[in-house]
């Protein structure tokens, strides 16, 4: 058995990842946050389920996330890789630093809102064309 120079774990044994597993249906996504071997399929039987994520806003315009942060911390300590979507979620929750893509998405949303506001303002200021119907 070979050991890496930096640690004491065996090479190539038990690489795990914290990632999303899709469990929704058509037009209704729903995800489980799971720990799984990196070489297994996305929806294969996980080692452990850490939480859930519902990306569609509810009646109060909230996207619901529930995560067992103690177990996430445990798996990070064991050397698990965190996927980008899970990293973004944990950053928004305040568990990890904000992911750079979060800043990019916020900037794009602000730019889009500003363009829509300018367009609405221009339409409101535009004079209405007089009707060409003649009164006889």
CORNOR-V274312 format. One record per residue. N is the residue number from 1. PHI is phi as a letter, one per 20 degrees, with the letter a starting at -180 (none if undefined). OMEGA is omega in degrees with one decimal (none if undefined). Layout:
BEGIN
N,PHI,OMEGA ; N,PHI,OMEGA
END
This chain:
BEGIN
1,none,179.4 ; 2,e,177.7 ; 3,d,176.9 ; 4,f,-175.8 ; 5,f,-173.5 ; 6,e,-175.1 ; 7,c,179.8 ; 8,c,-177.6 ; 9,e,177.6 ; 10,f,179.8 ; 11,f,172.8 ; 12,m,-176.3 ; 13,d,171.6 ; 14,m,174.2 ; 15,f,-178.4 ; 16,d,179.5 ; 17,c,172.0 ; 18,e,-174.2 ; 19,b,-179.9 ; 20,e,173.3 ; 21,d,-175.8 ; 22,f,178.3 ; 23,c,-180.0 ; 24,e,175.6 ; 25,c,-177.0 ; 26,g,179.6 ; 27,m,178.7 ; 28,b,-178.2 ; 29,f,174.6 ; 30,b,-174.5 ; 31,c,168.2 ; 32,d,174.0 ; 33,e,-171.0 ; 34,c,170.0 ; 35,d,-178.8 ; 36,b,175.6 ; 37,f,-176.4 ; 38,f,-177.5 ; 39,e,179.8 ; 40,e,178.7 ; 41,f,-176.9 ; 42,g,-174.9 ; 43,d,177.6 ; 44,f,-176.6 ; 45,f,-175.8 ; 46,e,172.7 ; 47,f,179.7 ; 48,b,174.2 ; 49,e,-176.1 ; 50,d,-178.9 ; 51,r,-180.0 ; 52,c,178.6 ; 53,b,177.1 ; 54,d,-173.3 ; 55,f,179.8 ; 56,e,-178.9 ; 57,f,177.3 ; 58,e,-177.2 ; 59,f,179.5 ; 60,e,-179.8 ; 61,m,179.0 ; 62,d,172.1 ; 63,e,-171.1 ; 64,e,176.9 ; 65,c,172.2 ; 66,c,-175.2 ; 67,c,172.7 ; 68,e,-173.1 ; 69,f,176.7 ; 70,f,179.8 ; 71,f,175.7 ; 72,f,179.1 ; 73,f,177.8 ; 74,f,-177.3 ; 75,f,174.7 ; 76,f,176.8 ; 77,f,178.2 ; 78,e,176.3 ; 79,n,179.1 ; 80,f,175.7 ; 81,e,178.0 ; 82,d,179.6 ; 83,f,-177.1 ; 84,f,179.4 ; 85,f,178.8 ; 86,f,177.0 ; 87,f,177.4 ; 88,f,178.9 ; 89,f,-179.5 ; 90,f,175.8 ; 91,f,178.3 ; 92,f,178.1 ; 93,f,-179.6 ; 94,n,179.9 ; 95,f,177.1 ; 96,c,172.8 ; 97,f,179.7 ; 98,g,178.8 ; 99,f,-179.7 ; 100,g,178.7 ; 101,f,177.7 ; 102,f,177.2 ; 103,f,179.8 ; 104,f,-179.9 ; 105,f,178.7 ; 106,f,179.5 ; 107,f,179.5 ; 108,f,179.2 ; 109,f,177.5 ; 110,f,178.4 ; 111,f,-179.9 ; 112,f,179.4 ; 113,f,179.2 ; 114,f,178.9 ; 115,f,179.0 ; 116,f,178.6 ; 117,f,177.3 ; 118,f,-179.3 ; 119,f,179.3 ; 120,f,178.9 ; 121,f,179.3 ; 122,f,178.6 ; 123,f,-179.8 ; 124,f,-178.2 ; 125,e,-177.2 ; 126,f,179.6 ; 127,f,179.1 ; 128,e,-179.4 ; 129,f,179.2 ; 130,f,-179.1 ; 131,f,-175.9 ; 132,e,178.4 ; 133,f,-178.7 ; 134,e,178.9 ; 135,e,179.8 ; 136,d,none
END
